[in-house]
Amino acid sequence: MIVSQTFEGRRYAVLGLARSGLATVRALAKSGAHVVAWDSDLAARDRAAGINGVIVHDIARLNLEGAAGLVVSPGVPLNTHPLAARARDAGVPVIGDIELFAQARAGLPPHRVVGITGTNGKSTTTALVHHILDTAGVPAAMGGNIGLPILEQAPLPAGGVYVLELSSYQVDLTQTLDCDVAVLLNVTPDHLDRYDGFEAYAASKARLFAMQSPAHDAVIGIGDAPSAAIARGLSARGEHLTKIAPGVCMDQSRWPALQGPHNAQNALAAIAVARALGVAEAAIDAGLESFAGLPHRMQTIGTRDGVAFVDDSKATNPESTAPALGAFARIHWIVGGKRKGDDLDACAPHFDRVVAAYTIGEAGPLFRDLLQGRVPAVSLAGDLATAVTQAAAAARPGETVLLSPACASFDQFRDYEDRGQAFRAAVEGLA
């Protein structure tokens, strides 16, 4: 666990007691802070109540004046939540666990931090950077939006590297994280219900570089206009700025888990990070070759009668689904869930690869209407198990049944992992 004398004797209110919130409460309490914690879920409150030095109390009825911070989970909508407005009015910083980590850094053994953001590809790139470092024998920890909460992890020894996947929400809750290497992969429309338009969402991503010292390294994919504009704004960094252009031809044949043009971009970003950290080229090559990929991200879970079943549940928007559609020749596509927009335009260039689509969830009726006449066959399956049954019956040897929903999972599942596990169970249950 990461603790810090910085927090000792200070008052914090923690809202949201899921994994990162509970880890935050434990780390603050162990550091000697005075902690008031709250969650709308009774079971979560009960877990926090058992931690020594923590008071469980409804923060909405708490006087926040004088608190060192209101620590909220990334799921709390800062643009609409009344507590966030109250904290600002009281002059109390609204922060997250990544900011607490940033404040605790001064007391940790000498280390470096890599922060990786972007609309799509950040989980793969974060895991790949961590794997390359591990292959090279560099002590490394992976956290943020992936893996264990960062405050829950043991401090690294001197020379270690913390590799953080950072969503825009986490960047919003962070004020002082000076990454030794900061990465922006791309910016495409997403989470617009939390921002005042697309420009505000892009500005949130750009803040990762605003928190950096100018002499630290920036790696930016320039395949979209907002990212390219952010890169232009950092041109004064010279050799400390690496731009990743789209369409670079690479030999990916030795990287089985890194196929497709989107993974070429992820690999180039990871290579740039590793070089900035001084990792030897041989170790970088070894890491790329041995990387196994991520669960629920273009993961082949089995083959049945010559038909491959691929779990891409992590694709929660059309821009993330498009590369998966482009990676296979003949696809039975399971798509739908809690939609983030009203179109599938980002996927349209690959519709010629879709043999049939099976729409599910809240977006099912809309997506059925959007796809009719644009792909050979469309079925309003409704739920995932039905879609798997229908797709398996229709698919022929050499074809792929692909779960790549282009939607969030929260209409029918706990999260994308739960959805991916349900897909596996449905495939394994086929007669």
Buried (B, 14 or more C-beta within 10 A) or exposed (E): EBBBEBBEEBBBBBBBBBEBBBBBBBBBBBBBBBBBBBBEEEEBBEBBEEBEBBBBEEBEEBEBEEBBBBBBBBEBEBEEBEBBEBBBEEEBBBBBBBBBBBBBBEEBEEBBBBBBBBBBBBBBBBBBBBBBBBBBEBBBBBBBBBBBBBBBBEBBEEEBBBBBBBBBBBBBBBBEBEBBBBBBBBBBBBBEEBBEEBEEBBBBBBBBBEBBEEEBBBBBBBBBEBBBEBBEEBEEBEEBBBBBEBEEEBEBEEBEBBBBBBBBBBBBBBBBBBBBBEBEEEBBBBBBEBBEBBBBBBBEBBEBEEBBBBBBBBBBBBBBBBBBBBBBEBBBBBBBBBBBBEEBEBBBEBBEBBBBBBBBBBBBEBBBEBBEEBBEEBBBBBBBBBBBBBBBEBBEEEBBBBBBBBBBBBBBBEBBBBBBBBBBEBBEEEE
